[in-house]
Structures are given as structure tokens and as C-alpha cells.
Amino acid sequence: MQPPQTTYTFIGRVLPDGHLSLPAELAMENGQAFEVTVRPLDETYETVSRYLEGKTEKEGCFEGIVLPAEEIEKAVESAFGTTDIDEIIAQVRR
């Protein structure tokens, strides 16, 4: 079995009709089947926020740190090079 040649990582939304929004590049792939993993961004932000709070408490650098979701997303991408939770988990487990 060969590894996949193309992987798409994007943030989508559930539309009122129940479908997922897709980037234009994928939307053109009408009829193409994809494996999809969905994780709510709020859960990702909460997990990262708890991690950052625990890390800063241990180091004693920042008390009461509060980051908006956009700042957490930027920090995660800066630290891991991605916001894809599966890729982040794989990196942490290595």
C-alpha cells in the first residue's frame, strides 16, 4: 500500500443544508470521494489552551494567560507548522 500522494488540510464549516464547505480547489473535484476527519476547532483551541496554561504554570512565566482563538491558532501553527490536529498528535508522539 502506497501512502497518499495528496493531503488537503483546511478549516471548513457545516453549511445550513448539512454539507461541509470546501476550498475552491476541492470543490472542483465533483464526484471524487475523500476520507474526512472532522474535529471542532473549539475543542482544539481548548486543548491547546489547557496545554499552554499547564506549561506556563510549570515554568512560572505567565500567570492568567488568556489567548483568543485566533492567537491560539497562530501559536499552534508557529510551533508545529500546521493546525491539523492529527499531524500535531503524530509529531508529539514521536
N, C-alpha and C positions, 0 to 999 in steps of 0.2 A: 504494500500500500504506500503510495507516494503522499507526502504532505501537500496540503492545499497550496496552489500557486498564488492565489489572490485572497487577501483578507481585508475586509472593509470594517473600519471602526468609526462609528458616528453616533451622535445623540439624536434620537428621534422622539416623536410624540405619538400618543394614541389619538387618532382623529375621532371626531364625533360618530362616524359610522363604524368605528371599531378597528379600522386599518391603521397600520403604522406609517408615519411619514418617513420618506426615504430621500437621500441626497439625489440630485438630478441624474448623476451617473448610474445609480442603481435603478431609478425609476424607468430608465430606458430599457431595462432588461425584462420586458414584459413576458410573462410565462416562465421565466427562469426560476428554479427552486433554490432556496438558500437555507442553510442551517442558521437558526436565530437563537441567541441567548439574550434574555431581557433582564435587566436589573434596574430598579428605580434609582434615579440619581440621588434622591433624598437619603436612601439607605447608604449609598456610597459616601455621601458627604458626612453623614452621621458617624460612620465607621472611621473615616479619616479624622474627623474632628475628635472623636474619643481617643484615637491613637495619638494625635498631636497633644491633647491635653495631658494624657498619661506621660508622654515623653517630656513635655516641658515641666511637669511637676517633678519628675525624677531628676531633671537637670537643674531645676530651680531657677530657670531663666525668665520665664514669663508667668505671671500669675493672672488668672482670669482672662486668658486669651480667648477672644471670640472672633471668628472669621466668617464673613458672609460666604455663601455657597460659591460665588464666582472666585473668591480668593482661595478657597479650598481647592477648587478645580485647577487653578493656576499652579498652586503649590504641588499638587499631586503630579501634574504634567511635568513640572520642572524637576521634581525628584525622580520620577520613574520614566519620563519620556513619553508617557501615554496616560490616558484616563480610562483605558479599558481595564476593568476590574479583574478579568481573567488573566491578563498579561501581568498585572501588578502582583496578583497572588502567586503566579508562576515565578516571578522574579524574587519575591520574598522567600519562597520555599527553597530556592537554590542555595 
